[in-house]
Amino acid sequence: MPDGPGHRLLCGRTGSTSRSRAPRGYVARCRIPGKDKTWPDRTLSRTGCRMRGFFWMLLAVVMLVPGAAAAQVPSVDPRVQEIAERWLRKAAPHDGAVVLSDVKTGRILAWASRGAGDRVATAFAPSASVFKLATVSALLDSGRANAGSTACYAGGERKFELADLRDVASRDTACIPLRTAVGHSVNLVIAKLALRHVQPAEVRAKAGLLGLDGLVPIDRPVGISKVDLPNDRLGFARASA
């Protein structure tokens, strides 16, 4: 998972993707600040801080109150805004949005949308793979798993059933560490590791720290998102991945 300049930040249903790079200096590595009134360092671990930076850059998937258009947002940087709009024009998705922010301050630098209405201000898509960040953060902070923790899978990259969660050796089985599963978004591996090492309450707590559950500390009107994690084995596995 990238951790610095060069994040690709396009969200859309269809169409090609752009690999344009963000301007150097706007997406920096996230460090735990000594004094941070919005995100106190005592409640956010080093992993949580790193996940927070990634979360801010994918903020378009968080439920926002309709009506907050870019023209009403004084924090937008015109130069960065133009780059974001150019990315969207080049990728030409049917529906898409780009949000760029300064990970140190939370200031929103770009707020661009393509499609009917303002796709940044409208909750038109679920959090999907962004929620993996809450699961991974819970796994790493639990001390019961690390980036090298391995699970095996055969299929189930996008959809899996209860039978897929069993460890059954076959010719098609592949075993990969957590770091690879996150980088390639292998749902089944993340789901298996979540079932082995964390509880729904731990993942829910991390989701709250990352702004995926409850109020989002942001300088504009936002809706309140809610995380509802099932307690059954299959439901929790699917939600965590």
MOWO-V310736 format. One record per backbone hydrogen bond with DSSP energy under -0.5 kcal/mol. CO is the residue of the C=O (numbers start at 0). NH is the residue of the N-H. Records with the same first field share a line. If there is no record, write none. Layout:
# MOWO-V310736
CO=NH + NH
This chain:
# MOWO-V310736
6=8
10=96
13=93
22=25
30=32
39=42
40=43
44=48
45=49
46=50
47=51
48=52
49=53
50=54
51=55
52=56
53=57
54=57
55=58
57=60
58=61
62=222
64=67
66=68
68=71
69=72
71=73
72=75
75=77
76=80
77=81
78=82
79=83
80=84
81=85
82=86
83=87
84=88
85=89
86=90
87=91
90=15
94=12
95=113
96=10
97=111
99=108 + 109
100=102
101=105
106=101 + 108
108=76
109=99
111=97
113=95
116=118
117=121
121=123
126=129
127=130
128=131
129=132
130=133 + 134
131=135
132=136
133=137
134=138
135=139
136=140
137=141
138=142 + 144
139=142
145=148
146=178
148=177
150=175
152=173
155=187
156=186
160=163 + 164
161=164
162=165
165=167
169=172
173=152
175=150
176=180
177=181
178=182
179=183
180=185
181=184
184=186
185=189
186=190
187=191
188=192
189=193
190=194
191=195
192=196
193=197
198=201 + 202
199=203
200=204
201=205
202=206
203=207
204=208
205=209
206=211 + 212
207=210
213=224
214=216
215=217
217=219
220=64
222=224
224=213
225=227
226=228
227=229
231=235
232=236
233=237
234=238
235=239
236=240
